[in-house]
Amino acid sequence: MQELVLIFTDLFIAAGASSPQSVPPLPALSALLARGSVHEEADWRRWALRTYAGVQVERVPVAAVSRRALSEDPATVVHNAWMATPVHLDAGLTDVHMSEHLPELDQDEQRTLTADFNRQFAADGWQLEFLSAKAALLSTAASLEADTVDPARLLTQSIGAALPSGPGSSQLRRVMTEVQMWLHGHALNEARERRGAPSVNSLWIWGGGVEPAVQPSRNLPHLMSDDAFLLGLWRMLHARSVPAPAASLAALRARESESSVAALSRVGDSHSPAQALEAIERDWTAPALQALKNGDVQRVRLHVNDRLFTTTRRDLLRFWRAPRSWLEQVA
């Protein structure tokens, strides 16, 4: 394999936000990050749009591109769509914080929330549909522009400075407030609380924008991801047959692709970020490091916390570089 790209889709760590005791050491990831080159590359979605579609945008239209994951029809162009992520907000004495995890809704909960939301808000021009257990799309007849923030960047953080801003933000903030009031005491949350699951007390609206025009590409890397944005982007670029994500680098290499992109989540199927990172180390970064050493992979690129790290087999010879933990390098 010529190149392996590993995108950490939700590994956002502010300086000093995590103590050394709260994160696993991850020696293979640390070695990959330390030996290669690095430069700032804010927003992995913006980087993917530029790298694979040749498109530069002011605001990344996360919702419009992600909507493509639900349809392979190239004639379907999405306008006025926003991501609507179910979240649990914790209210303190002076501030409101995003919880440590994004709630997951099973299919029955998704159907219930969708039907109830659309009955309540359709008259105001809002329509909800779910993409996955953690993500929904919110469409509106109005054309709105606003600056917003991916909720994965806000876990455990104050939301005050991250609320929608810009020309159309007042409407987004208003509907977010109305949704919070509507969700208070909703039967879905009562059922979740009875079984010990976190309530969904808000929908975080973000990622709006117009779908960009792109040219078809025949040289796309092999995508191994169930991330809606990447799936949608690949389908926009006419790579309609997107295989199921590989569970590990070994499974990916068995498909004999020249260049591959895999999306990794620090949450995954686990509610323990530390366990998810240890699984990524076991299944991806440790095998990637070994593949570089063996010459089975020529280059590994890792997009982590708004930095792009590039490591080649030759870079591994830079033994004089002092070892540093992966957390020091990305925070």
C-alpha positions as CSV (number, residue, x, y, z in Angstrom):
1,M,0.0,0.0,0.0
2,Q,1.4,3.4,-1.0
3,E,-0.5,5.5,1.6
4,L,-2.7,5.0,4.6
5,V,-4.7,7.9,5.9
6,L,-6.1,7.7,9.4
7,I,-8.6,10.4,10.4
8,F,-9.4,10.8,14.0
9,T,-12.9,12.3,13.6
10,D,-13.6,13.3,17.2
11,L,-10.3,13.5,19.0
12,F,-10.3,17.1,20.0
13,I,-8.2,17.9,23.0
14,A,-7.6,21.4,24.3
15,A,-4.3,22.2,25.9
16,G,-4.4,21.1,29.5
17,A,-7.9,19.6,29.2
18,S,-6.8,16.0,30.0
19,S,-4.4,14.9,32.7
20,P,-1.7,12.3,32.0
21,Q,-3.5,9.9,34.3
22,S,-6.7,10.0,32.3
23,V,-5.3,8.9,28.9
24,P,-3.6,5.7,27.8
25,P,0.1,5.9,26.7
26,L,-0.4,4.6,23.0
27,P,3.3,4.1,22.2
28,A,2.8,3.3,18.5
29,L,0.7,6.5,17.9
30,S,3.3,8.4,19.8
31,A,6.1,7.1,17.6
32,L,4.2,7.8,14.3
33,L,3.5,11.3,15.4
34,A,7.1,12.0,16.6
35,R,9.1,10.7,13.7
36,G,7.3,12.4,10.8
37,S,6.5,16.0,9.8
38,V,3.5,18.0,11.1
39,H,1.6,21.1,10.2
40,E,-1.5,22.8,11.3
41,E,-4.6,21.6,9.3
42,A,-7.7,22.8,11.1
43,D,-10.9,20.9,10.5
44,W,-10.4,17.4,9.0
45,R,-13.6,17.8,6.9
46,R,-12.2,21.0,5.3
47,W,-9.0,19.1,4.6
48,A,-10.9,16.2,3.0
49,L,-12.9,18.5,0.8
50,R,-9.7,20.2,-0.4
51,T,-7.6,17.0,-0.7
52,Y,-10.1,14.7,-2.5
53,A,-12.5,17.1,-4.2
54,G,-10.2,20.1,-4.8
55,V,-12.8,22.4,-3.2
56,Q,-12.2,25.3,-0.9
57,V,-15.2,26.6,1.1
58,E,-15.7,29.3,3.7
59,R,-18.0,27.1,5.8
60,V,-17.9,23.3,5.5
61,P,-21.4,22.2,4.5
62,V,-21.4,19.1,6.8
63,A,-25.1,18.5,6.6
64,A,-25.4,18.8,2.8
65,V,-22.5,16.5,2.2
66,S,-23.6,14.0,4.8
67,R,-27.1,13.9,3.3
68,R,-25.4,12.2,0.3
69,A,-24.7,9.2,2.4
70,L,-28.4,8.5,2.3
71,S,-28.7,8.7,-1.5
72,E,-26.6,7.6,-4.4
73,D,-28.6,9.8,-6.8
74,P,-26.2,12.4,-8.3
75,A,-29.1,14.6,-9.2
76,T,-30.0,15.0,-5.5
77,V,-28.6,18.4,-4.3
78,V,-29.3,19.4,-0.8
79,H,-29.9,23.0,0.3
80,N,-30.7,24.5,3.7
81,A,-29.7,21.5,5.7
82,W,-28.1,21.5,9.2
83,M,-26.8,18.8,11.4
84,A,-28.9,18.2,14.5
85,T,-26.9,16.2,17.0
86,P,-28.7,14.9,20.1
87,V,-26.8,16.2,23.2
88,H,-27.0,16.2,26.9
89,L,-26.3,19.6,28.5
90,D,-25.3,20.0,32.1
91,A,-26.4,23.3,33.7
92,G,-24.1,24.7,36.4
93,L,-24.5,27.7,38.6
94,T,-23.0,30.1,36.1
95,D,-22.6,28.2,32.8
96,V,-23.9,25.3,30.7
97,H,-21.5,22.5,29.6
98,M,-21.7,19.7,27.1
99,S,-21.7,16.3,28.7
100,E,-18.7,13.9,28.3
101,H,-20.5,11.8,25.7
102,L,-22.9,12.3,22.9
103,P,-26.1,10.2,23.6
104,E,-26.9,7.3,21.3
105,L,-30.5,6.7,20.2
106,D,-31.7,3.3,19.2
107,Q,-33.9,2.9,16.1
108,D,-37.2,3.0,18.1
109,E,-36.0,6.2,19.8
110,Q,-35.0,7.7,16.5
111,R,-38.4,7.0,15.0
112,T,-40.2,8.4,18.0
113,L,-38.2,11.6,18.1
114,T,-38.4,12.1,14.4
115,A,-42.2,11.7,14.3
116,D,-42.8,13.9,17.3
117,F,-40.4,16.6,16.2
118,N,-41.9,16.8,12.7
119,R,-45.5,17.0,14.2
120,Q,-44.3,19.8,16.5
121,F,-42.1,21.9,14.2
122,A,-43.2,21.1,10.6
123,A,-45.5,24.1,10.5
124,D,-42.5,26.3,11.2
125,G,-40.6,24.8,8.2
126,W,-38.3,22.4,10.1
127,Q,-38.0,18.7,9.2
128,L,-35.9,16.1,11.0
129,E,-34.4,12.8,9.8
130,F,-31.8,10.6,11.4
131,L,-28.5,9.6,9.8
132,S,-27.3,7.4,12.7
133,A,-27.6,6.8,16.4
134,K,-25.8,10.0,17.1
135,A,-26.6,12.3,14.2
136,A,-29.7,13.7,12.5
137,L,-30.3,16.2,9.7
138,L,-32.5,19.2,10.1
139,S,-33.8,20.8,6.9
140,T,-35.6,24.2,6.6
141,A,-37.2,26.2,3.9
142,A,-35.3,29.3,5.0
143,S,-31.9,30.1,3.7
144,L,-29.7,30.7,6.8
145,E,-26.0,31.5,7.2
146,A,-24.3,31.0,10.6
147,D,-21.0,30.1,12.1
148,T,-21.3,26.9,14.2
149,V,-19.2,24.4,16.0
150,D,-19.0,20.6,15.8
151,P,-20.3,19.3,19.2
152,A,-17.5,16.8,19.3
153,R,-15.2,19.7,20.0
154,L,-17.2,20.7,23.0
155,L,-17.4,17.6,25.2
156,T,-17.1,18.6,28.8
157,Q,-16.7,22.2,27.7
158,S,-18.8,25.4,28.2
159,I,-21.1,26.0,25.2
160,G,-21.5,29.7,25.7
161,A,-18.9,30.9,23.2
162,A,-19.8,28.1,20.7
163,L,-23.5,28.9,20.2
164,P,-24.4,29.8,16.6
165,S,-23.3,33.3,15.5
166,G,-23.6,35.3,12.4
167,P,-26.4,36.6,10.2
168,G,-28.8,33.7,10.6
169,S,-27.9,32.6,14.1
170,S,-30.9,34.1,15.9
171,Q,-33.2,31.7,14.1
172,L,-31.0,28.7,14.9
173,R,-30.7,29.8,18.6
174,R,-34.5,30.3,18.8
175,V,-35.3,26.8,17.5
176,M,-32.6,25.3,19.8
177,T,-34.3,26.9,22.7
178,E,-37.7,25.8,21.6
179,V,-36.4,22.2,21.2
180,Q,-35.0,22.3,24.7
181,M,-38.3,23.3,26.1
182,W,-40.1,20.6,24.0
183,L,-37.7,17.9,25.1
184,H,-38.1,18.8,28.8
185,G,-40.3,16.0,30.2
186,H,-40.6,14.2,26.9
187,A,-41.6,10.6,27.3
188,L,-38.4,9.5,25.5
189,N,-36.3,11.1,28.2
190,E,-38.4,9.7,31.0
191,A,-37.8,6.2,29.5
192,R,-34.1,6.8,29.1
193,E,-33.7,8.1,32.7
194,R,-35.5,5.0,34.0
195,R,-32.9,2.7,32.5
196,G,-30.0,5.0,33.5
197,A,-29.2,6.4,30.1
198,P,-28.5,10.2,29.7
199,S,-31.4,12.3,28.7
200,V,-31.4,14.1,25.3
201,N,-32.2,17.6,26.5
202,S,-31.2,19.5,23.3
203,L,-30.4,19.2,19.6
204,W,-27.1,20.9,18.8
205,I,-27.6,22.6,15.3
206,W,-24.4,23.0,13.3
207,G,-22.7,22.4,9.9
208,G,-25.0,24.2,7.5
209,G,-24.1,25.4,4.0
210,V,-24.6,24.8,0.3
211,E,-23.3,21.6,-1.2
212,P,-20.3,22.5,-3.4
213,A,-20.0,21.6,-7.0
214,V,-17.4,18.9,-7.6
215,Q,-15.9,17.1,-10.5
216,P,-16.0,13.3,-10.7
217,S,-12.8,11.6,-9.7
218,R,-11.6,8.1,-10.7
219,N,-8.5,8.1,-8.5
220,L,-10.1,8.2,-5.0
221,P,-8.5,6.2,-2.2
222,H,-10.3,3.2,-0.9
223,L,-12.7,4.5,1.7
224,M,-13.2,2.4,4.8
225,S,-15.6,4.4,6.9
226,D,-19.2,4.6,8.1
227,D,-18.7,8.4,8.8
228,A,-21.7,10.1,7.0
229,F,-19.6,13.1,5.8
230,L,-16.9,10.9,4.1
231,L,-19.5,8.6,2.7
232,G,-21.4,11.5,1.3
233,L,-18.2,13.1,-0.2
234,W,-17.2,9.9,-1.9
235,R,-20.7,9.5,-3.4
236,M,-20.6,13.1,-4.6
237,L,-17.3,12.2,-6.4
238,H,-19.1,9.3,-8.0
239,A,-17.5,6.5,-6.0
240,R,-20.9,5.0,-5.5
241,S,-19.9,1.6,-4.3
242,V,-18.4,2.3,-0.9
243,P,-17.5,-0.9,1.0
244,A,-18.2,-1.5,4.7
245,P,-15.6,-0.2,7.1
246,A,-12.8,-2.5,8.1
247,A,-12.5,-3.4,11.7
248,S,-8.7,-3.2,11.6
249,L,-5.7,-2.5,9.4
250,A,-5.3,-6.2,8.8
251,A,-8.8,-6.4,7.3
252,L,-8.2,-3.3,5.2
253,R,-4.9,-4.6,3.8
254,A,-6.6,-7.8,2.8
255,R,-8.5,-5.8,0.2
256,E,-5.2,-4.9,-1.6
257,S,-5.8,-1.2,-2.2
258,E,-3.0,1.2,-3.2
259,S,-4.3,4.0,-1.1
260,S,-6.9,3.9,1.7
261,V,-8.7,6.3,4.1
262,A,-10.0,5.1,7.4
263,A,-12.0,7.2,9.9
264,L,-11.4,6.4,13.6
265,S,-13.5,7.5,16.6
266,R,-12.3,7.9,20.2
267,V,-15.8,7.0,21.3
268,G,-16.7,4.2,18.9
269,D,-19.0,1.6,20.4
270,S,-17.6,2.3,23.9
271,H,-18.5,4.9,26.5
272,S,-14.9,4.9,27.6
273,P,-12.7,7.1,25.4
274,A,-9.6,5.5,26.9
275,Q,-10.8,2.0,25.9
276,A,-11.6,3.2,22.4
277,L,-8.1,4.8,22.0
278,E,-6.5,1.5,23.2
279,A,-8.6,-0.4,20.6
280,I,-7.4,2.1,17.9
281,E,-3.8,1.5,19.0
282,R,-4.2,-2.3,18.8
283,D,-6.1,-2.4,15.5
284,W,-4.7,0.5,13.6
285,T,-1.7,2.6,14.8
286,A,0.4,-0.3,16.1
287,P,-0.1,-2.3,12.9
288,A,0.5,0.8,10.8
289,L,3.8,1.4,12.5
290,Q,4.8,-2.2,11.9
291,A,3.7,-2.0,8.3
292,L,5.9,1.1,7.8
293,K,8.9,-0.8,9.3
294,N,8.2,-3.8,7.0
295,G,7.8,-1.7,3.9
296,D,4.2,-2.9,3.4
297,V,3.0,0.7,3.7
298,Q,5.1,3.6,2.3
299,R,3.4,6.5,4.0
300,V,1.0,7.1,6.9
301,R,-0.9,10.3,7.4
302,L,-2.8,11.0,10.5
303,H,-5.2,13.9,11.0
304,V,-5.5,14.4,14.7
305,N,-6.8,17.4,16.7
306,D,-6.4,19.9,13.8
307,R,-2.9,18.7,12.9
308,L,-1.8,16.6,9.9
309,F,1.1,14.3,10.7
310,T,2.9,12.6,7.8
311,T,5.4,9.7,8.4
312,T,7.3,7.6,5.9
313,R,9.4,4.6,6.4
314,R,12.5,6.7,6.0
315,D,11.2,9.0,8.8
316,L,11.4,6.1,11.2
317,L,15.2,6.4,11.1
318,R,15.0,9.7,12.9
319,F,16.0,8.0,16.2
320,W,17.5,11.2,17.5
321,R,14.1,12.8,18.0
322,A,13.3,12.7,21.7
323,P,10.3,10.5,22.6
324,R,7.2,12.4,23.4
325,S,3.7,11.2,24.4
326,W,1.0,11.4,21.7
327,L,-0.9,13.8,24.0
328,E,2.0,16.3,24.2
329,Q,2.1,16.3,20.4
330,V,-1.5,16.8,19.6
331,A,-2.7,19.0,22.5
